[in-house]
Structures are given as C-alpha cells and as structure tokens.
C-alpha cells in the first residue's frame, strides 16, 4: 500500500493547485471556500535514477516506480471539531492519511479570499492545530465514558488515555508525549490526529516575510518545513524543454 499524504489547510491556501502540480491532474480551483467538497485522490510518481539504471542494466520489460497517494482534503475552518464547515467529515478524512501536509498561505493576493481576512500563516497553523487537538479530546471523552474496567489491560488503557487527555488540554500533541512502547501500543488503534507526522508547506509567491517567520516557528516547534511557490512551480511544468533551459 502506498503512503498517503493529506493536504490540509484553511480554504483558498493553494491545496488544490498543489494537488494538481503533484499528481498532474486538473481539478477545480476556485476563489471561494469549499471548492473541494469530497477529497480528491491522486498518485505522485517517485522519480528514482537508481531504478532507471537498474532497469536499463537488466533490460527490464516493465519498470514500475514507487508512488505516493496524495489526498486533497476540503478546507478547514474554526469550529470544525464542533461541526463547522465540513466538520467531522473533514476530520475523518485526515484520520485515513499517514502524514499531514499543512499548506499555509504566505502569499498576499487581494483577489483571493482569505477566510480569516488577513495573511498570517502562524495563526492559520494554530487554528488547524487546535481543531486537531479538539477532535482528539472528543474521541478520548467518548471512549472514557464507555470504557469499562474489566482487567489490568483496560485499567492501563484508561490511565494512558487520561494522561494523553491532560497533555492535550495543555495543547501538547500526542506525537510529543514521552510514551513507552507498551503505552503506544495501547492507543495505537485510536489513530489520534495529533499523533500523525506533520510537514508545514509555506505557499509563497515572492520574498514574503511570513515565510521566514513560519520557518522560525517550525524550528521552534520541531516540525518539518518546506517553502514552495506552488503557482510558479505549476506554471514551470508547462514550459518547453528549451524554455526551461533558457531560464536555467
């Protein structure tokens, strides 16, 4: 099974443009929230020069590269965990991915609506993070209400859940908790949203100061950071080989 990467972010931050660029598809891109309703799914081929050399060396009849599945998930808004926007449906789609790629808007463009009225990627990251935390807290509360202590294992499970719950209320994601291997195994089946690896992708168009601020924020939080001028990259793919060579 290929690894699934979910593109997550507020509406109109460039998720669908990024999806088209990575998967070479052509899905709707519109200047209004929730242009994406159901997730768009595509695959991205992983170019590997080693595979190409081996294929030529062994004169393979067929060469099959590895792929990554890309899932373009509908835009999140404040209150998603309480049902705002696409609410729980949005969050359920995130549960199915292996890695969350948070697409954060750093580019200024008055013609493209921003649901929060201004460009501030760190604030947008905090909105997403709080919604993921809230969703995990709701899941724990539901489980603790139903959990019946029948043996030592269920007692340990309850203890771990209560410990995770306490940290989440302090806005500490599950991925940052110092859990033992046995404790991780007890909560493995919950697929907590805050336990998934996260990549922050800064979608920029020029030398925006927001990119530098987000880079420092990611470093402080211990998160992977990658800046990408998504629109420019997509436009570059349409150039001919000669044009690309001329631009270097």
Steps between C-alpha positions, in 0.01 A plus 500: 500500500640843410552762768212750518571871539205725586508863387342691788439871551252784505298570182676683215857433609604313183432136590327417171770677296762298688299183442487566124874571493593180686259263328481662153122507529268790420247545779286807566682801646263776608518823698246404765498275808418129461564477126618154609219308671597135475873418510683484170737204485793457263843340487843660468772295332833498683782553251803288590814505284617175665186322380557627146862377499401158633223476243742573214762268644260205522308604187171481689187474286309707755618752759259593779603794721382545855205732550355718775127550530405868531165592658370855454273549803232770524600825668478520877343790691479594867257273684547199272510269802155638597368446147576833330579487130525133407575427866529136599499387137817703443664356811411141405686544170813610691487184714557289189833660398851410616643853491338842527634766266372830639484745211538851640439812295784751502416683177305828496226520237199727548317317222506172694272488803656411837245365748684671787520832307881525515815301416652355817632143461591453867144591605366263232725221631368560852139475375571165335694371800224593747237328285705179488550516878129559558410204280736272696361625832145423386607150400662439841196632688269267308727202567544573871121524539454152353816329627431234762786387720502121468867419544849643538525577128188719489616678818833578332316616190290736711811637673673568167189666356469726802869591472462584129184696580682710761780587256258582218319750723843667536518506116777239492442262205514124550807474274704696757414281799766279657302175487646152543471244220230320699302822550523584129369155417200550731385811314617400152147422384372851576689658207523833684527792258767667714712183486554519124825639357460855368669698223446876479494617139529876454324602178664825394532718191800720576718609792217514754609556861237245604716222353792588726274534806341162427842339455605619848167384646544153348854480638374595846225235486729233357295467179617430146481812283498536122446825304351463151374758250219266393351714222841574349602134514178397326554761227859379452375150412324648197824637352678322218840339553664790312324760718605318819860488377493871421376578853756270655 
